[in-house]
Amino acid sequence: MQKVELRTGVWYNDHAITLTFPHSWDVVTYWPDTPPPLTDKEIAARINSPIGQPPLHDLAKGKKRPVVIVDDLARPTPVYRIMPFLLKEFAAAGIHARDIRVLVATGTHGDQDKKALANKIGKESAESCQVIIHNDLKGTKYIGKTSFGTPVHVNKELLASDFIIGIGGVYPQHTTGFGGGGKLALGVLGRRSITHLHYTHKGVGGTYDIQNDFRRDVTDISRMIGLNTMYTLHINGQLEVVSLMCGDHVAYYPEAAKFSKEKYTVPLPDGADVVIANGYPSDISYTFMQKGMKSILCAPRKATKIVVASNPEGIGKHGLFQRGVSQRLKDFQTLYHKISIMEPKVIVAKVMKNVFFRKRRQLNSTGGISPPAEKTERLWLYRPEGDVTPIPPINGITIVKTWDEILKVIEQEHSSKNNIKVRLYPCASLQCLDAGAIQDATTD
């Protein structure tokens, strides 16, 4: 049998798994072309040579109430890998760990599991620093509007701080091309601000274009809240740091996005009989494993489509784009969010217009508007066995717990072929596929 070793269970039960395939099958695994992991010496050297700014130990001198913004469990950034270096920098500036606040930028993602969060931040940092979980529904204050008119409601902890830095990663992202950079600021905003950003700006459809108004708007917000210094990590399929850029994120972000595009771009699954996407390192929940679905969306219609994801949090939570709910509920939620950011006079105008045109449509219609045809392809979700939260039945998804079940499905669906073409994406949420715009619901 052919064997491919992957990882699964990020932040909860992170471990290796092995997928096996018959020798006669044509199995190709598309690993990213990343450089070797950085050593401690290399990480320290980069932290001490930031782009466009003095080192942290100089920037932090004289500060009393620093805040470190970190992305939450939905992002695979191994904060634990660089926090010890930053704590040393703060100590050199005369700041004790107990005076450092780590603000977890949850956006609309809700509560965070404390044990899993300690795995991400690092045990020493979780125990010695003050860890604060952002809540987008309370504890925020309005500070003004961006040049795009976005109302900025920000976590009050930032307003009480005299020094702010951020730690994040750069990953393919449906709305802004890539995440990271100023977009980290979105995670510490109130619900109204986050809703406004998503429903005012048009996404880039997964095209990796970072020249867009959504990104310009969040960069404006990062400046407004004083998030000028960032530590940006790139990782490989084993969660190891392979690149670190730090300093003025506005100055270096284009280069960081370029690194992602160059090192993580892989071929499309053209002509494949089977397409497998490993959700790791974004397999925390069904909702956020969607970040690794582009290879599945690009798969041939008749291909067997498989996602590998432990989903330790089950369905997961997203305040704006919740997965695992009915289409009717999604439509209602979308309508609610759109209305929530409108001015009253705009709402009245749209209601009147809708009533008028609905009457005309009824008069001119011969058979009504047909709903879009539902996709008939089936998706197989392989959840490696372990302590996981159950996922309720979802239309079109078949959940299995053993790899042997998946192999049987493949053999049954391609029984007439000996040389079955399998294309495997081992860290799908990190990988880029040039397929133009892909229409899919946003999952931030």
N, C-alpha and C positions, 0 to 999 in steps of 0.2 A: 504494500500500500504506500502511496505518496503521503507525506505528512507536512502540514503547515502549522507552525506554532504561532498563536495569537495571544492577546491579553484581553481580559474582560473584568467587569465589576469595579470600575473606577471609583475611588474614595471609600468604598465600603469593604469589598472583599476582593481586592485587586489580585488577580492571579493568572497564570498561564493556562491556556487550553490548547489541545491539539486536534486539528481537523484532519481526517484521513480520506483519501480518494483512491480508487482502483488505479493500478499502473497504466491501464489502457486509456485513461482519460487524459485529455489535453488541459492541464491545469496551469494557469499563469497567475502569479501573485504580483500585484503592482505595488511594490514598496516605494515610498517617497525617496528622492535622491538627496537625503540630508547628510550633512557632514558628521563626523564623530561627536559624541557627547562632550561638552565642555568639562574640563577638570576644575577643581576648586581654585587652583592658581589662575586659570583663565577667567573664571567668573570674577574673582577679586580684582584682576587687572582691568576688566571692562567696567566694573562698578567704580573704580578709581579714575576712569578716563571717560566721563560722560560727554555726550555731544552737546556743544553749545552752552555748557554750564559748568560751574565749579563742582567738585566732588560733594557728596552728601554731607560729609563731616564739616565742610565749610558752610554749606547752605543752612544747616540746622543750628549753627552756633547762636546762642542767645535765645533760642525758641523754648517755649514752656509747654505748649499743648499741641504736639504734632499728631497728625492723622495719616494713617496708611490705608488707602482705599484698595481693596483686592476684589477681583471678580469672584463670583460665588461658585457653588458646587456644580452648576450647570456648565461651567467652563473648565477645561482640563489643565489650566495653568498650575504647575507644581510650585506654588508659592513657598512651600517648605524648603525648596532648594536654595533660595536666595535670602530668605528672611534672616538667617544667622549672620550673614555678611552685613545686612542693613542694620541689625541690632548693634553690631560692632561699630559701624559708622556713627550711629546715634550716640553710643557710649563715648566715642571720641569727641563728640560735640557737647558732652556733659549731660546727656539725656538718658535717664534710666528707662529700662523696658517697662516698668510699671506705669510710667507717664505717657506711654505710647498707646494710642487708640487705633485698633485695626477695624475699619468699617467695611463690612461685607456688602458689596454692591449687588443686591438681590434683584433690583428692578421690580417686576411684578411676580417674582418667583416664590415668594412666601418664606416660611420658616426654613431653617437649615438644621440638619441633624448635627448635634454637637460633636459626636465622635468622628463622623465623616469630615466635619469641618476641621477638626484637629489634625486629621490625616493630611488635609490639603495645606493648612497653614503651617503645620509643624507643631509637635507637642510642646517644645520650649516656648514658642511664641504664643500658643494658645493659653498656656498657663501663666506666663509672665506679663503679657500685654493685656489691655482691656479690649476684649472682642465685642463689637457692637453689630447686631444684625439690622440692616436697614429695613424699614417698613414704609412702603410707598403710600399707605393709607393714613398714616399719622406721623407726627414728629417732623414735618417739613415746614419751610417758610418761604413765602414768595419774595424774590429778590429783583424782579424785573423781567423784561422780555429780550429775546435775542434779536438780531438784525432781520430774522425771518418772521418775527412776531410770535415766537414760541414763549409762552409763559413759563418761567423757571421757578419751580417750587423745589427747594433743595433741603436735604437732611440738615437739621439744626446743628448737629455736631460739627459740621464743617464751618458754620458761621462762628462757632466758639473757638475754632482752631487758629493758630498763628502760623501753621506750616502744614502743607498737604502734599503728599506724593502718592503715586499709584503703581500697582503691579498688575499686569495683564498679559494677554497673549494675542496673536494675530491669527484668526481662523476664518475660513470662508464663511461669508454671511450674506443672506439673501437680500437684505435691504441696502446695505452700505458697501457691498463688494467684499470687504473683509472687516472683521471686528477689530477691537483694540484701539489704541490711540485715544482720541477724545471721546470715543463712544463709551469708554469706561464710566464717564460721568453720567450717562443715562441711568446706570444702575443705582444712583443715589438720589434720584428725582422722585417727586410725588406722582401719583397716578395720572393727574390731569396733564402734567408735562409729558409723560411717556406716551399717553394716548395721543396728544397733539402731534408729537414727532412722527408717530407711525401712520396717523390718518391724514396728515398734511402733506407729507413727502411721498413721492412715488419711489418704490424700491427698484433696484437695478436688476432684479430677476435672476440673481446668481451669476452675473456676467463678470464679476471681479473688477468692476470699474469703481475706483475710489473717488473719482471726480464727480461728486453728486451733492445735491443740496442737503440731504439727510446728514451726510458726514460733515459738511460745512457747518450745519446747525449745531450738532453735538460738539464740534470743536469750539464754536462760540461759547457754548455752555461751560466747557472745561476751562476756558479762560476766565469766565465770569466767577467761577467758584474758586479759582486760584490753583487749579490742577495743571501745573506747568512742568513738573518733573515726573517722569514715568520710567519704569523698568519693564521692558517688553521682551517676553520670552517666546522662542519657537521650540517645539518639542518633536521628537520622533514617535514612532508607533509603540514605544516602550515607556513613554512619559519621561524621557531623558531630555535635558536641555541641550539643544544643539546650536542655539544662537541667543545672544543677549544684547539688546541695545538699550541705552539709558541716557537720560538727560532731557533735553527739550524735545518732547514727542512730536510737536508740530514740525520740527526741522527734520527728524529722522523717519517719520512714519512712512512717507513714500518708499523709502528704501526697505523698510520692514515689510511692506505689502509686496514689493517686488521680490523679496526673498521668498515669501510664501508662494507667489505665482511660479517662480522658477524651480523651486525645490520640491513642490508638492503636486505639480501638474502630472497627470497620468493619462494613458490612452482611454478612449471611450470603449465600452464593451460591445463594439460592432461585431455582429455575427455570432455572439455567444449563445450557447444553449442554456447556460446557468450563470447567473450573476449573484455574487455573494458580497454583501457589505457588512464589515464588522463595525458596529457602532462605537466601539472604544476609540478614543478616550472620552466620548460624549454619550456613553450608554447608561447614564444615571437614571433615566426614565424613558418611557415610551414617547413622551412629549419631546424630549430633547435629543432622542436618537434620530429624530427627523433631520438633524443637521448633517447626518451622513447618508442621506437618501438619494443624492444626485445620481449616483451610478445606477440605482434602481430605476429612477425616473428616465434615464437614458437607455435602459436595457431594451432589446428587441421585444416586441409585444408577446411573442410566443415563448420567450425565455422563462425558465423557472427562477423566481426572484426570492432571495433569502437574505434576511438580516440576522446577524448574530449580536445579541445585546442582553446583558444580564438584567438591566432595568431594576436595580435594587429598590428604587422608590416607586415602582409600579407605573401608573399612568403619569405621575408627576403633576406639577401645577404651573399654569401660566395665566396671569390675570387678564391678558388680552387675546391670546391665541391658544386656548385650551384644546388639547387633543383628546380623542376618545369620546367625543360627544356627537350627538346627531347633527346632521346638516341643518335642520330647522333651528336648533339651538345656536349653532354657529352663526347663522344668518341673523338671528335676533341679537346676539352679542355684538356683531359687527354694526348693526343699525344703532344699537344703544351707544356704542363707543363713538360713532360718527356724530350722533346728536349731542353727546356730552360735551363736545368741543365747539359747538356752533353758538353763535350769538342768537338771542331770542328772535330778532327780526329776520335772520336768515332761516330759522326753523319755520316761521310763519310763511315766508315766501315759498319755501320748498313744499310745504304741505299744500298750499293753494295751487301751485304748479302741478303737483302730483294728482290732485283731485281733478283738475281741468283735463290733463292729458290722459288720465285713466278713463274718463268718460269718452274721449275721442277714440281711444284704443278699443273700447268696448263696442263702439259704433262701427269701427272699420275692421274689427277682427272677424275672421271666418271660423277659426277653430281654437283660438287662444294661443298662448306661447308655450311651446313644448319645453319641458325641463331638459337640461343637458343629460345626455346618456351617461349612466354610471359606468365606471371602469369595471371590466369583467375579469381582469387579471387578479390572481390570488397572490398574496404575500405570505411567506412563511417566516415566522419569527422563532428563532432558536434561542431559548433562554437556558444557558448552562445551569445545571442543578446547583442549588445552594439556598441560603436564607434570603428569599426575595419576597417582596410584596406582591400579592396576586394582581393580575390584570384582568378586568372583566371582559366578556366577549366583545369583539369589535368586528364590524362587518368587513369581510374581505381579508381578515387576518387569521391565520391558523398558527397557534402557539404550540411548540413542541419542546420537550426537555432533554431529548437525547439526540446525538448526532446520527445514530443509526436510523432513526425515523426520517431524517432529512435525506440520507443516502437512498432509502427505499423510495421516497417521493421522486427523487431525480431519476432513478432507474425506471420507475413506472411511467413517468412523463416523457422519457426519451428511450423507450425500450427498443426502438428500431435502430439505435445508433450504438456503435462500439466506442468510437473516439469522441466522447462527449466533451464539448468545449466549455470549460469552466473559467470564469474570470473573477478573481478574488481581490477585493479592496480591503487591506488589512487594518487601516486606520481611516475609515471613510470620511469622518467629519473633518479631517485635516486636509484632505486631498481635493485638488482642483481638476475639473473636467471641462474642457472648452466645448460647450454644446450650445452656446448662445443663451438666450433668456429661457429660463424654466419657470413656468407659472406654478407657484406653490404657496400655501399659506405661510405667513411669517412665523418663525419661532425664535424670539430673541433670547 
